[in-house]
Amino acid sequence: MKIISICPSNTELCTYLGIEDQLIAIDDFSDWPDTIQQLPKVGPDLSIDIDHVESLKPDLVLASLSVPGMEKNIEGLKERNLPHITFNPQSLEDIAKDLLTLGEALDLKEKAEEQAAKFRDIILQYKSVAEKIEIKPSLYWEWWPNPLFSPGGVNWLSEISLLAGGYNVFEEVDMASIQVTSEEVLKKDPDHICLAWVGVPLRKVNPDLVRKRKGWTDLKAVRDNNIHIMEEPLFCRPSPRLLDGLAKLAKTLHPEAYNGIG
């Protein structure tokens, strides 16, 4: 199979199934694993060069709707009658199902079932520990600094927060992504602030910008210096790599409780 992935999370799904050698091109933001970085790039995930994709004559294109704006990529694939699968995961279980869907499409059902089972088993291990943690700190996740965007309850970061022994302060909002106000965050007064700015290089994620916001020096998270830079690839991409992010968060919140989980 000649496969083109036009979203980083889809590229990572291929790696977990061990089929990265079948990729013939990737989007500009697919930066993992290192072994495929020499492949042709077909543009940023929100603005894929569909003509370039078509010219490479793929057997299958792996598309996504995980970020608003990706719809036009799907429309372009349909217009050119290019074979494709579109993923739109919002939860950890959705990611397990995406592994199975991709495995089925590529005649790798057994491998996909094995990987999905491992993924689910690790989640259950974290859940069993989280259920025993009595004091669960509150987390404010920030996807974008201006205006402020945060994940709601219909998103894997709310699940990851719970599995790590905490909770998302906006988990009650029945949406995947929400725009919030500074006043709303001040009212929530989170114990931790987790900065996972989408599309921003890690070196440019600056906690000092948070401290300079009006009134934010009074937040418990700021007073206790609990402002954390969380790598976008480990927290914002719906692939099994989220488990690496979960491991980091769990050890940040409750370092002793999660020893031994891998």
N, C-alpha and C positions, 0 to 999 in steps of 0.2 A: 504493500500500500504506500502511496505517496500522499503524505498528510501535511496540511498547512494549519498551524494554530495561530489564530488572530487575537489571542488574549492570554496573558501570563498564566492565569490559573489553569487554563486548558493545557498549556505546555507542561505544567507541573503534573497534571493528571497523566499525561503520556509518560513522564519519567517514572511515576509510581507504578505504572504498568510495564515498565521496561521496554517501551517502544519508541524512545526518543530517536533511535537510529532510522525510523521511518519518516521522521519529519524532514521536509524539504525546504521549509521556510517558516519563519516566525514573525510575530509583531515586534516593534521596536522595544517594547518594555519587557519582553520575556528575557530576563537576565539570569535565569537559573534553569538548568545547571550550566556550569562553565563549558562543558563538552560540546554544546550546540551553538556557541556564540559565533561560529564562523558561517552559519547558515544565512541565506539571503533574508533581509528584513523587508517587510511589506507595509511598513508605516506604523504610526501609533494606534493603539487599540480603538480610539474614538474616531480615527480618520484613516481607515485601511485603504490602500491603493488596490481596489478590486480588479482593475485592469491588469496589474502586476500579478495578482493572485491567479487570474484566469490564464495568463501567459505561461504559468508554470505547470498547467494541466494537472492539478491535483486529483487524486481519487476521492479525497475527503477533506473538507474544511471544517475545523472545529471553531465554532463561533460562540458568542456569549451575550447575554443581556444583563450581566452583573453590575454594569455601570450605566446610568442614564446617558443616552446619546449613541449607544451601540446599535440602535435599531436600523440606522441607515446602512450599516455593514450587511445586515441580514437582507435588507431590500436589494442591495447590489448583488448579493449571491443569488437571490431568487431571479432577478432580472436576467442573469447570465446562465441560469439553470445549472449552477455549480452544486454538486452534492455536498451537503453539510449537515452537521448536528449543532443545535443551539442549546446551550446550557443556561440555566437561570437559577442557581442555587441561592437560598436564603438561610439555610440551616446546616448544621453539621450532618444531619441525616441526608439532606439533599446531596451533599458532597459524596457520601457513600453510594448513593443511588447513581450519581453521575459516573463514578468509577465502573459500576455495573453496566450502565448504558453504553459506555465507550467499549468496555470489554466485549459486550454482546455484538457491537457493530464490527469489531475487528477479529471476531472469532477467538477471543481470549477470555471466555467466560470463567474458566477455572481460576486463572490468574487474578481476574478482577474480583471474584468472590473471596479469594484468599486475602487480597489487599483490603477489601471492604471490611472483612471480619477483623483484621488486625486494627484497623482504624476504629471500629466500633468498640473493640475490647479495651483499647487505651482510654477511650472516653468513659467507659464504665469504671475503669480503675480510678480515674479522677473523681467521678461522681461519688463513688463509695467513700473517698476521703472527705470530699466537700460536705457530705451529709453529716459528718461527725464534727465539723467545725462550728462552734457555737456563735462566735462573734465574727460576723461577716462585714468587712469594710465596704463602703460605698465608692463607686468608681465613676468619674466623669470622663467619657471617651470623647476626644476631639478629632474629627476627620478633616476639618477645615477651619482656619483661624479667623477669617473675615469674608463674609459673615460666618457665624459659628454654626457648624454642622456636626451632628452627633448621631450615632446609631440608636434606633428605637428598639422595641422589644422583638420585632420580627427580623432579627439579624443574628448571625453567628457570634458576634461579640457579646451579646447579652448571655448567650449560652456559655461562652468561654469564661465570662465573669463569674457565673455561678459555679462552673466546674473548678475554678481556681480559688473558690472560697470567698468570693465577694459578690457584688451585684451592681448592675448598671443603673445609675440614678434615673435614667429615662426608660427603664424597662417596661413601664406601664403604658407607654405610647405604642399603639398597634400599627407601627410603620417600620420599614427597614432603615430609613434615613430621615432625619428631621432637622429643620433649622431651629435653633434655640436662641434665646436672648441672654445677654450677660446677667440680667436680673434673675432669670430662671436658674442659672447655675449658682448664683450667689445664694438663692433661697434653698437650693439643694445642699449646699455646703459639703461637698464630697470629701471623703478621707484621702482619696488619691485622684490625681489628674493624669490621664494617659494620652499622650500626644501621638497620634498615628496619622499625620497629615498626608493625604493621598496625593501622589505625584510630586512630592517635595523631597529632594535629596536629603538624606539623613543629616548631613552636615549643616543644613539650613533650618533644621527644626530647632527653634530657639526658645527655651523655657523662660528667658528674660522677658519675652513679649507677653507672656501670661502674667508675670508679676507686675507689669506696668499697667495692666487693665484697671480701670477705676473700681476700687473696692475689693479687688481680688487678693490683696495682701492680707485681708481679714479671713480668707478661706482657710479652713483647717488644713487642707492639702498643701497650701502654700506655706503656712506657718510651720508645718512639720517637714517641709522640704520633700514632700511626696509628689513631685512632678516627674513623670517618667517618659522618656523618649522610647516609643515602641516602633520597631522597624515595620514599615508598611508591608513588605513582602510576607511577614509572619503574622500579620493581623488583618490585612485588608484584601487578601486574595482568597477566594473560596476554593482552596485545594487542601490536601492532607497536610501541607506545611503549616496549617493553622495549629497543629498539635505542637510544633516547635514554639509557636507563640504562646500557647497555653502553658507549656512547661516554664517558659520565662516568667509569665505573669504569676503562676502558682508559687514559684520560688521567691518572687518579689513580695507577695502578700503573706505567705505562710511557709517560710523556707524549710522548717523542720517537718511539717506535716506531710509534705509531698516527696520526701526522700525515698528513692527506690522505684519510682514510677518512670517508665521509659517508653 
